[in-house]
Amino acid sequence: MQNRIVKIIMNGVTGRMGRTQHLARSIVAIRNQGGLPLRNGQTLWPEPILVGRNQSRLRSLAEEHGITLWTTDLNQALSDPDTEIYFDAQLTSLRAPAVKAAIAAGKHVYCEKPVANDLRTAQELVELADTAGVKNGVVQDKLFLPGLRKLKALVENGFFGRILSVRGEFGYWVFEGDWQEAQRPSWNYRTEDGGGIMVDMFSHWRYLLDNLFAPVRSVIALGTTHIPQRTDEHGKSYTATADDAAYAIFELEGGIVAQMNSSWCVRVYRDELLTFQVDGTHGSAIAGLHSCKVQHRVTTPKPVWNPDLPSTRNFFADWQEVPDNIKFENCFKVQWELFLRHVVEGIPFSFTLLEGLKGVQLAEAGLESWRQRHWVQLPELAISLHRSQNL
């Protein structure tokens, strides 16, 4: 049976995440495995069209992966009637105009988050996609990580009893760029370029908290710029105008309290760069990107607080590792396959632009809380949608 070819405009894949996770480890990986089997017996074959601003980098990237189609002209790519999907992994500040153009061209849209720099623009994208009747999705990769999939299974199977609290730690030390090269682009530290850890990471925390535990209802947050002066990619000193750390408490539906520390100014002393501890009446878990450890109430030790004597108990030994009972693939690839099936086979896809809008809403609420120094409620989003892509 003939392959079902799906042409995908991939804009922004010369950047780190777009190049590595979306192109090499997702679309190219699907091609290397022979395509994606469909229910009707066909094989879906993704045909990427690489789009960017740097011709030489595009050519080199295409040659590296055996891709024949690339261009620096986004409008030309969008004008191709055979192209079905537009994917965006550009800087956040460039995303909305390109996504609007793709929607106007009738393309299905899949993009990185945050979907926009502000709530009004994100809401406009949702409404435009809905009116145009195009299928749409937002990358929510961390939901598909092995450690968090194990955590989700624990929640669904009632392991925790009643969940009381969630404590999350995310971050690592991003070098200042003077004596050692920074691991993140300099725009991350300039508000005027769409930078800031609250804008970046609260989109992640929204979909994780909503989907793993319960919807977020309110937030109180404090952002700060711990390191005000950094050095950019060209060795030039610049003033950091964006927050490089954020400390927040989220109130979830049902009374669950979630605390999240997000920082690019922290040295790691934990198993992974992102960890969640979940405590419930029947048990607790600590989940990272890959690992998930549990402690049930029947195996919980009974420590006694005595600050006058050193503790002789190894508390780390009281936790049990959740086994890898299934094979876990790259989290970006898993979601790409889901979205491709959604476009071609109509399989329901929950992670739409509306979910991306919720992430922007939480980021704006966090920034408002920081400015005003008070709790901010998250109201239901007032959006009138004409259709549901899950029908």
Secondary structure, DSSP 4 states (H G I P E B T S, - for coil): ---EEEEEEEETTTSHHIIIIIIIIIIHHHHHTT-EE-TTS-EEEEEEEEE-S-HHHHHHHHHHHT---EES-HHHHHT-TTEEEEEE-S-HHHHHHHHHHHHHTT-EEEE-SSS-SSHHHHHHHHHHHHHHT--EEE--GGGGSHHHHHHHHHHHTTTTSSEEEEEEEEE-B---SSSS--SS-GGGG-GGGT--HHHHHHHHHHHHHHHHT--EEEEEEEEE-S--EEE-TTS-EEE--S-SEEEEEEEETTS-EEEEEEESB----SSSSEEEEEEESSEEEEE-SS-EEEEEGGG-------TTS-----GGGG-EEPP--SPPPPHHHHHHHHHHHHHHH-------HHHHHHHHHHHHHHHHHHHHTS-EE-PPP----S--TT-
